[in-house]
Structure formats: C-alpha cells, structure tokens
Amino acid sequence: MTFVLGIDTGGTYTDGVIVDREQHRIITKAKSLTTRQNLSLGIADVIRRMDFNLSEPIDLIALSTTLATNAIVEGRGCEVGLIIIGFSDLQDVPAREIRYLPGGHDIRGNEKEAFDEEKAREALESLRGKVDALAVSSYLSIRNPEHELIMQRLAKEVLGINVVCAHHLTRSLGLHERCVTAILNARLVPIIEELIVAVKKALMEKNIKAPIMIVKGDGSLMGETQALERPIETILSGPAASIIGANFLAGETNGMVVDIGGTTTDIAVLKNGVPKLNKDGARVGGWLTHVEAAEIDTYGLGGDSYIQKDSQGFFKLGPRRVWPISQMSHVYPNLVDELSRIHHPRNVPLINHQITDCYFLIGEQHTIQLTEREKQIVELLRDKPHSIFYLALALDLDINFLEVGRLVETGVLGQISVTPTDILHAMGLYNEWNTKGAKIAVELLSNRFDMAPNIFCDYIIEKVIARLAYTCWQSLLNHEGFKCDLENNPFFAYLSDKQLAPKADALFTSSLVPTLPIIGIGAPVRSYLPRLAEKLGARLAIPEHTEVANAVGAAVGKVMEVVRILITPGENNSGYILYSTWECIKFETLDEAIDYGKQFAYNKAMSLAEENGALNIEVFVEHKDVYVNSGGIDMFIESNIEAIGTEKSDWQ
C-alpha cells in the first residue's frame, strides 16, 4: 500500500486527507480553520485532528498552498535586488535596487559584449546590506546562460546570499517577464522555507517521517529541494490541486471543474484527465510571469462574499471577503446578543456600513500610525469582536461617523458580516457554525431590503446561482479563445435572463448548454450546483469527499519534469546550434544535434524526476522539425525536442 498525507491551505479552511493511492481510497480526513497570519498553525491543527492509527506508515506528504500566490498579491517576501546584464532602463519590476552591467548574448548564443568582472564586483558591493537575495537576468540568457552563471558565482562569493538566475526558471523570450519571474522567485524563498519548516515541526509531533512534496501550478508535484529553489512554481497550487482531486474523486476525465471556496470560485476545463496549461504564463498580483500553470479562471464569489445594500439601494455580492456571522458568533457568542439588540429604522440610512457589520482585532503588528480614535477602536476590540452599534455607543458617536475603513484595509481589523454561508445556515442547509447568530443577522439585513427573511434567502441563492452561471459561460468562452466580458454585455444579459429566469409569456427562449459535465468541488457545492446544472442543462457530478478535494488532489498528484531543447542553423547556415537551460553546443550536422538532443533530454528528464522523489518513472520524448517553403524549396528553421519524465499513475 502507498499512504499519502495531503494538505491544502485555502482562504477559509486548511484540509487534510490520508489517501491509499493503490486502493483508490480515502482513509481519513479533517478540516481546520486557516490561520491566515500564520498558515503553519492551521496545518499543524489539521494534522492533529486526523487519526493516524494505521498499520502502515505514511509514505509521502503532499502540500497544496495559496502561500506563494497570496504573498505576491500582498507584496510580501524578502528584499530582492536585480542585476541586469546587457540591457538598460528596465521599467516596472518588483525590485527597488537595480544594477545594470555590460554583457549579454545574441540570438545565436554569441557574446554580444564582454562580461566585466570588476564592474560586477562594484555593483555587488553597492548592494551589501540593502538586499536579502538577488535576481540575475542577462540579455538572451535562454540562448547562452554563461554571464548569469558567472554573476551567480560572484554574488555568492561576495555577498553570500541566495541568487536566482532567470534562465533556470524559463526558456521563453521576454526580458521583462523573465526579470519579474526571477525577482518574485527570490522573494518567495524564505516564505516557502518557513512553511516547510513549520510542516516538519507539525509532523514531528505525530512522529511522521516522510518526504515532503508541493503541488506546482500545473498540478504536478515537486520535491522539497526544488520547491526551495523554485517557489514561484507553486503559484496557483491550490486551484491546480482541485482539478487533480476532481479527476480522482469523480472519475471524470473530461469536465468543467467548479471549485467554490470561501473567497473565490475557480473554474478550469479538464480534458483527458489533465488541465489545459496557460502557455503565456500565469498572471498573479498584476505581474505577468513565465510560469506555466493550469489555465484557471478565478472569480470573486465564494461562501464568504460580502452581501451588501449599496449606496444606491441595490444588492451587491462580493468580490470582497468578510468573516461570516455564523462562524465568528460560534467562537464569540457575545455577537449574538449584540445583534439581537439592534433596532435601527429601515428609513434611516447607513452610509458607511451594513447593519450587520462587526469587527475584530487581527493583530497588533501594523506599520501605520493610528489616530486617537483608531486607538480607541483597537482597545475596544482587544478582547473580542463587537458590532458597529456597540462601538458607536461606546465611543458616543453617530453610527455614520464611525470610521474603520483604513483599519480594515491595512489589516489591523477583520470585518464580520452576512455572507452566503450565513444564508445557508439560516435556511438550515448548512449547520457547521452558529445558526442562531446567522438567523438574527439575516433577519436584520433582509429588513433593510424590505423582504421577509425566507424571501430574502431565496433571493440571495438565486443571485449566487446566476453569478455562477455567468462564471461558467465566461470560462468556457475564455477557454475557446473568445474574449468578451459577458457580465457587462447587455445583449448577453438579455439572452441569459431568458434561460435563467424564463417567463411564461416570452416570445422566445434561450439555451446555452455546456457540452462538458460540471464537476463540483468545495464544501457548499451541494447547496448551489444542482440548481445551477438544471438551469444550464448540464450533467452534474459531485463526488464523495468533495469538501476536501484540494487536499486529495495534492495527495494523488505525481512528479512531472519537462526538458525542452531548441536546435537552429548556425551563422551563415554553417552547422547547427543546440540550446538548453544547461548548455549551448555547436554541431556540424543536424542529425548529430538531434541525436544528442534527444538523448540529453531523456537523461535529464529522468534524473530530474529521480531528484524530485519520483518512482516508477517513464519518459516520453517528442521531436518536431519546422520548415518553411520558399520558391518550392523546404528550408529548415528549427527543431524542437521535448522530454517529459513522469511517474506511472497508480490510480488512473
């Protein structure tokens, strides 16, 4: 048997499972609240909650995480300096300390300008004490990495800090994207290192000794060593794991995976058991990287989306995330009492708040200078959360003059209010937390909308389903390459309304039916997706253990290493040049270059997979020549060799 412990850290929950991969069986599972200020605490808690009374030991630990993605979005990580060789005046990169040096190569790998070691040492000395890590990007290093490797050696010698070379991360053209990818990778190293150390500590408490693997953005696994060298590849790790988990649990090799989490809904298309990869690179936190990741569409709609009545009196759902009343009143029962005491006339406006808004202190560690009023608010929330009405009364303020926005935006305070999770609690469809608190809050908010609570709940459910329908349609259009913002298209809104809310006296109907089944992943999918599938006319698959599908995806993932090689004609069509991440070699004949390239790619894919802990490895090598016809003559342009080293699956 092969027992794997899979762990996923999501926006709301940290999930854990133990999977017997050979028997295609979930042994045990657990959920714990994600501790966003220190993700390792949630991971340790979920490990403790699982029953490890097994006759066989755990063979492998597999993690999927939002840690890298969140760190990039939030601008966290160590201070990284950038050294650019052979290019100047690069704009808009996530680094403050940038140095420019002569050097670089041309498209054929020839030295464009000599590397100046003296200037390199001067640049490094100017960075001493200013940066924690270094990213190095040389002009066309994808054709010849020589100058990046020299710079890496010098930097380690002079500064003794971690150095990331751009050519190690990507073989794609695009100097700006290569620089961004290298900088972000260097910034993430200590974050992933901290996570791995924390996980190891939690494992020691259970006396679990097994290698640790981390899910990459393409859904495959990489070992601990590679994760520390290339943490950038863990962006979109969580959504990618959900796709793999959906494939494993549902037994569907083709489908539209709809993963409803606390903060977002992620949608991906699964074909032949694997997700489509975004060849242009993943975009995270506004930065376009050269990291290949699953093509996933993410929408600001989840179980913890903020339900509001906006300043114009209209309904608004998300994309902002808040803590559900049901969840927080379960931990802090005083909120139930405070909400039950609220009596605010419907015709008296609330300018800056919703009637159910409450706040709690996240932490004392903040960098902003607090005003006297903000200090008073922090003191009131030091022990437990309170409603806006409690705070206003304690401060002797009119409710509309209570300002907490800056404290929330800077992470000093967390906001609590009504969410779809509370709606499900009030309807009796979900009972994980405090149902009484949810019902009181829903009644308060429904009164602001001039609706009875049961009518309001039905209204919210229909709104969530309509938004989910739009996300499905939009994702399918995106997957087919058709760029159109459906939600802001009035004609599509007219047609979709005829499908989602048909009227008996309508002159015609509309029907946009997905050809792929919907595979539901996430705790709340049983509350929404049956109705969604009915409206879309799609087949629905909601597998058992869907609430921990991401952790399952981590547990059943497999190592996959890709090695790519390019061969082009030499200068003046004299011989041929082979380019790889590791070398640039000239050959007299094309056959010699291809034979060498195939063997090198095979061996490298095999060795990389072995280094990452893969067992039972198989390597597939593909070779494609590119020719163009000119005047009736086929002219050779290039040869592309790709070797994929992967584990033979024990469950498909």
Protein Blocks (a to p, Z undefined) as FASTA:
>chain_A
ZZdddddddfkbccdddddfknopafbdcdddddfklmklmmmmmmmmpccbbfbdcfbd
cdddfklmmmmmnopacddddddehiahiehiabfbdcddeedddfkopafbdcdfklmm
mmmmmmgokacbdcdddehklmomklmmmmmmmmmmmnopacddfklmpccehjklmmmm
mmmmmmmmmmmmmmmmmmmmmmmmnopacddddddfkopacdfklmmmmmmlmgoklmmm
mmmmmmmmnopabdcdddddfkbccddddeehiacddfkopaeehiacfbdcdddddddd
dfkbccdddfkopacehjbdcddfklmmmmmmmlmmmmmmpccdfklccfkbcfkbccdd
fbfcdfbdcdfklmmmmmmmmmpccdfklmmmmnopafklccfklmmmnomaccddddfk
lmmmmnopackbcfklmmmmmmmmmmmnopafklmmmmmmmmmmmmmmmmmmmmmmmmno
pacdfklmmklmmmmmmmmmccfkbcbdcddddfbdcddedjklmmmmmmmmmmnopacd
ddehklmmmmmmmmmgccdddddddddddehhiajddddfkbccddfbfklmmmmmmmmm
mmmmmmmmmmnopahiacddddddddddeehiacdfbdcdddddddddfkZZ
